[in-house]
Amino acid sequence: MSTSSVPRPEPAVPPRPAGPFDLPRIARRGTPEGAVPALALFAAVRLTGILAVIATNALRGRPLLRTLAHSWDSRWYLHIAAEGYGHKIWLTSQGAVQTDWAFFPLYPALVRALGTVLPLTPGQAALLVAWLAAGVAAYGVYAVGHLFHGRGVATALVGLWAVMPHAVELTIAYTESLFAALAVWSLYCVLRGRWLWAGTLAALAGLARPSGFAVAGAVVLAAGYEAWRRRGRVPWRLWTGAVLAPLGFLGYVLWVGTQVGDLFGGYFTVQSAWASRFDFGVGSARFVKALLLHGGGVVYTVALLVVAAGVLLFALLCLDRAPLVLVAFAGILVLLVVASSGSFSSKPRFLLPAFPLLVPMARALVRTWRVRPAQAVLVYGALTLVSLTFGAYVTAVAHSPL
């Protein structure tokens, strides 16, 4: 049996039964073995990425931190944090009316709260929230990797997550790091049987991004499978967690519907104005055809390569017999990226939270390290250089939507 689907052995003497509202076990036991070096690696890579963006801004004569805190969607989030919803619209060249209701509320709410209690500008508060969330997310990635594969693979998993081509977007004023932190820890809680925490964190993830329903879907599927496996003899906490999981996403969607005047369809009308809809891959197919026939800039070429790699890595994850909750979460995100319309240059960042896709790569990197350490270092160094260079380019140079 593959070790990817077998938890690490428990102590010989079982711990006391946990109460329904106890913290997840990792929070009660402290840092897992080897987490500090892995988090130091993540911090070093991402700090270097921030410095690369700052240096690029300096070379272009721009304010050093502007593209970190005021790029594309960041400006919408900052406006919501300062003014609330319903105060900003944008008319596209096609006449579509884009409103701020397309942006979910948790991130701007945290930015506003932090700016209220600390002497920070909205941009500074937004970056601080993003950076703290990125660290929490990296810790969760390590915890999940350590749970099933031990220290080496967990460290490689965090290291690879830090050097994804669009990983710079974990450290700008975007929601990816906050969503990733909530999603990772929700999945960890499912793997440890902490269903109330899993459902609560999934609900919060649903308030952070539209893709929050990927977390909810993974939690509900895992709960359903567990109930089926145990023939319905499961604790009430499992059912409660499954009910809680989709409430954040559904609550915001229905609230937008009340603002628009169409309870069930209003949110999707708002998203359609942003050319964002589930079209079963028609838009993606048209983009690929146009790119192959007419070519395109480096941003779109890299985006296509990242999405194609995501599909391949998902197939490898399934073959690796990973836990259902991880496969479901990654699979829903891959499906959303492939089968939804919208700017293709933004699609790779939608895959940033899908860290389970990197598990097969992490295991391969560890095997290479054990046999040919120099080759492993060379591969990781090349990935890091590409990530830092592309991150600075896409953030501070390119004009494509992030």
Sequence and secondary structure as in RCSB ss.txt:
>XXXX:A:sequence
MSTSSVPRPEPAVPPRPAGPFDLPRIARRGTPEGAVPALALFAAVRLTGILAVIATNALRGRPLLRTLAHSWDSR
WYLHIAAEGYGHKIWLTSQGAVQTDWAFFPLYPALVRALGTVLPLTPGQAALLVAWLAAGVAAYGVYAVGHLFHG
RGVATALVGLWAVMPHAVELTIAYTESLFAALAVWSLYCVLRGRWLWAGTLAALAGLARPSGFAVAGAVVLAAGY
EAWRRRGRVPWRLWTGAVLAPLGFLGYVLWVGTQVGDLFGGYFTVQSAWASRFDFGVGSARFVKALLLHGGGVVY
TVALLVVAAGVLLFALLCLDRAPLVLVAFAGILVLLVVASSGSFSSKPRFLLPAFPLLVPMARALVRTWRVRPAQ
AVLVYGALTLVSLTFGAYVTAVAHSPL
>XXXX:A:secstr
  GGGS     SS      TT   HHHHH S TTHHHHHHHHHHHHHHHHHHHHHHHHHTT  TTHHHHSSTHHH
HHHHHHHH TTS EEE TT  EEEGGGS SHHHHHHHHHHHHSS  HHHHHHHHHHHHHHHHHHHHHHHHHHHHH
HHHHHHHHHHHHTSTTGGGGSSSSSHHHHHHHHHHHHHHHHTT HHHHHHHHHHHTTT TTHHHHHHHHHHHHHH
HHHHTTT   HHHHHHHHHTTHHHHHHHHHHHHHHT TTTHHHHHHHHTT  B TTHHHHHHHHHHHHH   HHH
HHHHHHHHHHHHHHHHHHHTT  HHHHHHHHHHHHHHHHB S GGGHHHHTTT GGGGHHHHHHHHHHHHH HHH
HHHHHHHHHHHHHHHHHHHHHT  S  
